[in-house]
Each structure stands twice: as structure tokens, then as C-alpha cells.
Amino acid sequence: MGELEEKETPQTETQGQQETLEEPKETDKMLDSKKDEAKEKSPSPQTSKPASPNAGKKSPVPGAEGNPAEKPAGEEIIDIPAENGSKPNGAGADGDEKKISKEEREVKPKKIPIGGLKLPGFFMKNKPKAEGDGAEGELLEKDKEQAEEKEANGDAAAAAAGKDGEQKPRPGLGQRLRNFFVRKPAADKEQQKKQLTNGDADAKSEATAEAAAAEDADPPPKRGLLNAIKLPIANMIPKKRSGDDVELGLGKAGLASMETLDDSLKDQDTVDRAPLKSNGADELKSELKDEKLAAEQKLAAEEEERERPVSLWCRLRGYKCSVDDALIVFGILLFMLLLGVIGYVLTHETMTSPPLRDGRYISTVTGCGLVEGVKDDGAFAFRGIPFAKPPLDELRWRPAQLIEQIDDCWNGTLQVHNRSTVCTQRLGNGTTIGEEDCLYLDVVTPHVRYENLLPVVVLIGADSLAGPSPGILRPSARYSRSHDVIFVRPNFRLGVFGFLALEALTKESHPHTSGNYALTDIIAALKWIQLNIRNFGGNPQSVTLLGYRAGATLVSALVTSKKLEGLYTRAWASSASAIFPGKPLQESERLNQQIMATLDCQDAACLRETSSEKLWAATPDTWFQFPATIPQAQELTNANRHEWLVLDGDILYQHPSESWKLAPIPTNANQLHQPRLVMGSTAHEAHTLKLRELHANWTAEEVRSYIQNSQLGALGLTDEIIKRYNATNYAALVAIITDIRTVCPLLTNARLQPTVPFYVVTQGEGSDKLATVDADVQAILGRYEPHTVEQRRFVSAMQQLFYYYVSHGTVQSFDTRRRVIIVEQDAQAQEDHDHCNYWIGKDIVPRFARVD
């Protein structure tokens, strides 16, 4: 019989290596002994009890067969059956069964064959067994049974895993997003799982031992920041369980104890090579089959439960919503709402706006027919829309008449793409341009729609009442778009065509009056705006008049007329004249009779037949000359200086200052903080190239000499003025002239109106640091070119003042107790202008104020 050795103490690594080297000699001895015994006796089967948990204890074996003298101490001889199943000795069957039963009641030590000890990291392979070894049949039979049982269990587990993978409910949105931030398992652990799944029992044991040793020895290195923030989207997708995972216990059943599996697999190598007796194995198999059947029945019940239809209400009630889920859903809904609002605004604007032709032409309707404009710098421009009948022939020197008859309109669509024709006027160099048929207007709008109407700004500009006009006051397409306003610039008649008052003209008109025809043009344009501006996207209830220089003079006069009631909302006058007509109509007609004598005309018919060139030539030069420099003595003797505006008795009944004095004092806060008129100017409005070129470099002596030779020097005010203004350069000289001619006279008029704000622009530019006459208007229309931080802040402050007033009707920084607003880098209010009281006290202002 073969002999297997087992020692009580566990083998060390050195002992295991020595026994491995001695193994061939011991095996030969065992094989020889087995052959000798087989010749003497017939073999009888004998079973050995499987190793128990207390295998480390030693139990004596009574009645063991063999030579006692050959047995070393602490060793046990176990019979190994032959291939034919016969006993090696001749003992009776009953006696052996009793002896084996007695042994089964005792605890036997674990049998470890020589060379069978496997430590982590070492692979010790046994040599192949010789033919005729009794343990070979046992191992083959056991392997076959285990393979069949494993295949059956694998099929069942794979089927269960497939059902579980197909029917496992998907995690909720919040759970998937939270899993999104969970770190994936380390790559080495994934490799160990694969090794445990695909390898044999020995590989499982060794991989488990090596993984445990690695975890005990050194913890895995921490991930870096970049690796930590890598969040693969695959983490949000639920992963199906494979059949291998279920077989290993990674499914619902949980991971089985690998130590138990390893011990059982190791024990199979150490069990005695003898036929196995059931000893409860059948009962264990039956229990496993029962548990497997119960698990299959449970899975089938769960599958049936899942297939049962569930109402939507029950699903909603069963869903547990966490705070994270609520926030995620709220964010998604808010984002969808924002997209919906943006889409609605874009589509609604497209639906409410007429389509473009050829990508740049747009049409809208007026009271006289369709007009077609053109896209210009992001806005739409309609240039040259007629708003009144042409003032020709019988309509010359008559009030403007709106187009009301269908015969005066046009057929089809009127294309108004180009610049409108300006009215006939006289330039500064004495030449004349323009035409009499000039009652057209330009409209620049960012949108053509009928909803969300925009405020309207009416531009009325002229350097003088004889021209040129409109000058710099032209609509800006860019600022129309950026500030959401609509610019309207109407033409109006100038010079003798717009202001001539004669007795011959008065007699044939009804009511009997003449002059101020330009005012009727502006009134007709405002009436056209009330009737048609909605078709261009404008609000007729928000109309602001912006006047510049002579245009501001007309605006200041018009706002005192009852003819303008309901046609405008507010007005802004920049650098206007403070001198308004105060003479009766008859006196103005008498002073203008010299033009009749020049033309040799006795009635109005003769005048209407005269060409425009002859009329301009017949106009006296004194009607175009207005003092703009420092006051001179001869101005006091020229009491009959020409005034274009007249008190016609129809539009202007009285001097505007009288109207302001008689205006009711506002009693509520809205009237105080929502003025209908704003006045202002620049600190160096009197600057001209002619004055600047008198001296190449204005020194203190030249400034003193210039003041001394004026009316101011004649009054003995030279030293006081130089000291007050520190007049040592050209900028100081221009400031003196501006205060006398424009700023202080306008401030005098503003003081007559408690609610009228007054501003002065002091931010300079150029080498002389001058705030020129058009600085405020250029900043408002976006044509001021800033070169420094201070100039950029000035542009922002000026635009903030004007466009806030246009949109809200109030002026920021205005206080009734601090009515003067100084606009430099910022707009700051102060109680009064420094030098105006001095000039008023010396009777210089308003006596020498500028006249348009």
C-alpha cells in the first residue's frame, strides 16, 4: 500500500523544498510496497473521512494494517484501494466497516501530500502519477462530477443573471448623476475579477492572496486632480451583469467567501486517494438544489411582478424625489423656459415685422401709400418721405398743408432710399443750395413693427435761420439701434422763404398774417408723426424735440405756442438764441419792405413769380450778419437789427419770456421732476476759426489788448474780467464771449421757468481744450471721437443725460435747488453758474445776447 505523510507542525519553506527533493525516492518505496501487498492479498475498499476543521489535531488509528515497526512516530497509514476495488488485506468486511465507523467518529488531521503546499507567489507542481495509482480514478470521477455540477449551476446562474440584467430597473436621474461623480474601481481590481472568473481554483486562490497582500502592504496611490475630474459618461449608463459575475457571486446573491472556496479546493488535493463515501454530501447537494430552485422561483415571481402593468400614478407615487433630483428637474425646466422665451421673442418679432425684399429693402404704409426703405447699419432708413404739399407757386409763403387728397399721393410703392432734398438756403460763404420743393422728412428706425413701440426723437437743426440746415444734426442709424429710439428729421423752409413777413402777403392770407412759415412746416411734420409713426415702430405719445443752435431757437419758441399742444412730449434745446421777437407784426412788415423795392414788386403775385435766385440776391446782407465776437460799441446804436422770427398773432402771440412768466407754477412732484424743456450750451460755443486765426498764439498781452478795444474796455472792466477768468490764453477769451452771448442769456431764460434744467458742457478737446459748439450734440449722436479716458466718460455722461430724459422724462442729477448741471467727465449739479450774476449786474447780459 502507498503511504502519505503528514506532520503536525506546518511546513516551512525550507522543509517544503527538502521534501520536494526527496519525493521521487519515497514514491518508489510506496509503489514497491503496493505491488508486494497486491500479490499476497486481494484489495478491499476503504474510505477515509474528509478533513475536518480540526485537522491540525493528531488522532491514533487502532487496528491499522501493515508493519508497525516501519511506521514512524506521529504518522498514520491509510489504505489506498486498487483499481478493481478489492481490499489490500484479508480482513473481513464487517470488521472493517465497524473500524471505519469508529474512525469517522474521531477527528482526523488534514492530509497534505508532499509537494502539495502552495504559498502565495509560489507554484509547486506535482509530478504526474504513475499508472495504476488508486487515486487517479478517484480524481477523474470527482472532476467529472464537479464539471457536470458546475455546468448545471452555471446554466441556471447565467439564466438568472440574464433575467436580472434584462429586468433590473434603471436607476433614477438623480442616482445616475450622483454615480456620475463616483470613482471607478482600480484597474488592478478589475484584472483580479477577470482572473477569478476565468482561472482555475488554484489561480483564484493565488490571485486572492496576492490582492490581499498587495492591499495590506501598500495602499493604492491617490488619483491626481486631472484624473479625479475625468467623469466618463458611461458611469451614468447601468451596466448589465454577465453570467460570469453571477457565477462568482457578484450578482444579487453576493460574493461568496473566497477563503472557503480556496480551502475546499485545497482540501481536494489533500484528501486521501480513496473512493468517496457520501457522508452527507448527497444531503448537501439536495439542499443546494432546493435553494437553487427557490431562487429560480423567486426570480420568476419577481419577473411576473415586473411584467404586471403599473399605472403612471403609481409610478409617480413610488418615486422618491430627493433634493438633488428636484434641483436638477428645476434647472432643466428653467433652461427649457428660457429657450422658449427666446424663441418666442425671435419668432414674434419676425412675425410682426414685414419681410425684407432682396435682404435689404423693407416696406411700410403711410397715410398716402406704401413707402420702401433700405437697411442701413443694422437699422432701416426711409429718406425723403413727403409730409406736406410742395410749397410752390400759389403755396409759396403759405402755411404748410398736409397731403390729404388722393390726387396728391403716389401710385404703388414709393422708394425712399436716397437722401432727401434740402430746402433752399444760404451757406456761410454766400452761395445758395437746395430747392423750394423740400418738405420731406427722413425716418431711421431699428424695427418696423406695431408692438413695443419706441420713443421718437425729432431733429431740428440749423446753424442760422438762413442756413445751413440740418448741419450736423443728421440721424444716426447706429445709435437708433443701440439706444432703441426712432429718429425723424424734417426739412423746413429757411431765409426769406421761411420767415418773410410783408403786408402784401398778410392781406391775401386767412387769418391775416405772414411770416413764421418754417414754424408751420415743423408743426405739419409733427402732425404727420402723430398719424404715421406707428407704422414705423414709433410711439406717438413719446416725441422729443431736439433742437440745435437756430433749430433750438425755433424749438424754444414753439413750445410756448398753443399750436403745439398734443404734438410733442418734451424738448431739448442746445445752444439756442436767447433773443426772441418782440416787435409787433406791422413793424416787422415795415422793416421788410425794402425787399419789395429791390425786386420792384407791388403785390404778392409778383413775388411768387420771382425765381429763388433773385429772391436770395435781393435779400439785404445785414439780414445775414449777426455779431458773434466780443461786444462792440456800434451794437448799441443798431436798434433796428433784423429778426427772422415775428409775432405773427397766430403761432406766436407774445414774447416767449412773457409766456414763461405767466406759466403756472407746478404743484406736484411729477411736474417738478419731469420738465418739458431742457436748455443748455457749451462753455466755448463762440469759438470760430476766424477769431482763432487773428493771432497765431494768443498771449496774455494779446488777450488784454483785444478786451480793451471792445465795449467791455470802454466800460473799464478789463482788469476785473482778466482777474475773474484768468484770461491769459485763447480758451479764456472764448469763455468770456460765450458767457456774454449764449450761456448767461440762456440761463436768464431758464430762471424764468422753475422746472427747466440748464446744463453747460466744459469737457475740452484739441490743443486749446475747447468745448466747442457741437460737443454735446456730437456726443448725443455718437459722432464725438474721444481720445482720452476723460473724453470717453464725458460721452457716456452726455448720452446718459439725454437718452434717459427721452425714455423717462427726467434729467438725472437735476435738483430744483441746484439747477445748473456741469457736464465734464461726469454730470454734477451746482447752484449757479459762476460768472452770470456778474454780467447781469453790469447790464451786459442779455443786452448783447446772440440773435439768430
C-alpha positions, 0 to 999 in steps of 0.5 A: 500500500502507498503511504502519505505523510503528514506532520503536525507542525506546518511546513516551512519553506525550507522543509517544503523544498527538502521534501520536494527533493526527496519525493521521487525516492519515497514514491518508489518505496510506496509503489514497491510496497503496493505491488508486494501487498497486491500479490499476497492479498486481494484489495478491499475498499476503504474510505477515509473521512474528509478533513475536518476543521480540526485537522491540525489535531493528531488522532491514533488509528487502532487496528491499522494494517501493515508493519508497525515497526516501519511506521514512524512516530506521529504518522498514520497509514491509510489504505489506498484501494486498487483499481478493481476495488478489492481490499489490500488485506484479508480482513473481513468486511464487517470488521472493517466497516465497524473500524471505519465507523469508529474512525469517522467518529474521531477527528482526523488531521488534514492530509497534505501530500508532499509537494502539495503546499502552495504559498502565495507567489509560489507554484509547486507542481506535482509530478504526474502519477504513475499508472495504476495509482488508486487515486487517479480514478478517484480524481477523474470521477470527482472532476467529472462530477464537479464539471457536470455540477458546475455546468448545471449551476452555471446554466441556471446562474447565467439564466438568472443573471440574464433575467436580472440584467434584462429586468433590473430597473434603471436607476433614477436621474438623480442616482445616475448623476450622483454615480456620475461623480463616483470613482471607478474601481482600480484597474488592478481590481478589475484584472483580479475579477477577470482572473477569478472568473476565468482561472482555475481554483488554484489561480483564484486562490493565488490571485486572492492572496496576492490582492490581499497582500498587495492591499495590506502592504501598500495602499493604492496611490491617490488619483491626481486632480486631472484624473479625479475630474475625468467623469466618463459618461458611461458611469451614468449608463447601468451596466448589465451583469454577465453570467460570469459575475453571477457565477462568482457571486457578484450578482444579487446573491453576493460574493461568496467567501473566497477563503472557503472556496480556496480551502475546499479546493485545497482540501481536494488535493489533500484528501486521501486517494480513496473512493468517496463515501457520501457522508452527507454530501448527497444531503448537501447537494439536495439542499443546494438544489432546493435553494437553487430552485427557490431562487429560480422561483423567486426570480420568476415571481419577481419577473411576473411582478415586473411584467404586471402593468403599473399605472403612471400614478403609481409610478409617480407615487413610488418615486422618491424625489430627493433634493438633488433630483428636484434641483436638477428637474428645476434647472432643466425646466428653467433652461427649457423656459428660457429657450422658449422665451427666446424663441418666442421673442425671435419668432414674434418679432419676425412675425410682426415685422414685414419681410425684407425684399432682396435682404435689404429693402423693407416696406411700410404704409403711410397715410398716402401709400406704401413707402420702401426703405433700405437697411442701413447699419443694422437699422432701416432708413426711409429718406425723403418721405413727403409730409406736406404739399410742395410749397410752390407757386400759389403755396409759396409763403403759405402755411404748410398743408398736409397731403390729404387728397388722393390726387396728391399721393403716389401710385404703388410703392414709393422708394425712399432710399436716397437722401432727401432734398434740402430746402433752399438756403444760404451757406456761410460763404454766400452761395445758395443750395437746395430747392423750394420743393423740400418738405420731406422728412427722413425716418431711421428706425431699428424695427418696423413693427406695431408692438413695443413701440419706441420713443421718437426723437425729432431733429431740428437743426440749423446753424442760422435761420438762413442756413445751413440746415440740418448741419450736423444734426443728421440721424444716426442709424447706429445709435437708433439701434443701440439706444432703441429710439426712432429718429425723424428729421424734417426739412423746413423752409429757411431765409426769406422763404421761411420767415418773410413777413410783408403786408402784401402777403398778410392781406391775401392770407386767412387769418391775416398774417405772414411770416413764421412759415418754417414754424408751420412746416415743423408743426405739419411734420409733427402732425404727420408723426402723430398719424404715421409713426406707428407704422414705423415702430414709433410711439406717438405719445413719446416725441422729443424735440431736439433742437440745435443752435437756430433749430433750438431757437425755433424749438424754444419758441414753439413750445410756448405756442398753443399750436403745439399742444398734443404734438410733442412730449418734451424738448431739448434745446442746445445752444439756442438764441436767447433773443426772441421777437418782440416787435409787433407784426406791422413793424416787422412788415415795415422793416421788410419792405425794402425787399419789395423795392429791390425786386420792384414788386407791388403785390404778392403775385409778383413775388411768387413769380420771382425765381429763388435766385433773385429772391436770395440776391435781393435779400439785404446782407445785414439780414445775414450778419449777426455779431458773434465776437466780443461786444462792440460799441456800434451794437448799441446804436443798431436798434433796428437789427433784423429778426427772422422770427415775428409775432405773427398773432397766430403761432406766436402771440407774445414774447416767449419770456412773457409766456414763461412768466405767466406759466403756472407754477407746478404743484406736484412732484411729477411736474417738478421732476419731469420738465418739458424743456431742457436748455443748455450750451457749451462753455466755448460755443463762440469759438470760430476759426476766424477769431482763432486765426487773428493771432497765431498764439494768443498771449496774455498781452494779446488777450488784454489788448483785444478786451480793451478795444471792445465795449467791455474796455470802454466800460473799464472792466478789463482788469476785473474780467482778466482777474475773474477768468484768468484770461491769459490764453485763447480758451479764456477769451472764448469763455468770456464771449460765450458767457456774454452771448449764449450761456448767461442769456440762456440761463436768464431764460431758464430762471424764468421757468422753475422746472427747466434744467440748464446744463453747460458742457466744459469737457475740452478737446484739441490743443486749446481744450475747447468745448466747442459748439457741437460737443454735446450734440456730437456726443448725443449722436455718437459722432464725438471721437474721444481720445482720452479716458476723460473724453470717453466718460464725458460721452457716456455722461452726455448720452446718459443725460439725454437718452434717459430724459427721452425714455423717462422724462427726467434729467438725472442729477437735476435738483430744483435747488441746484439747477445748473448741471456741469457736464465734464467727465461726469454730470454734477449739479451746482447752484449757479453758474459762476460768472452770470450774476456778474454780467447781469449786474453790469447790464451786459447780459442779455443786452448783447445776447446772440440773435439768430 
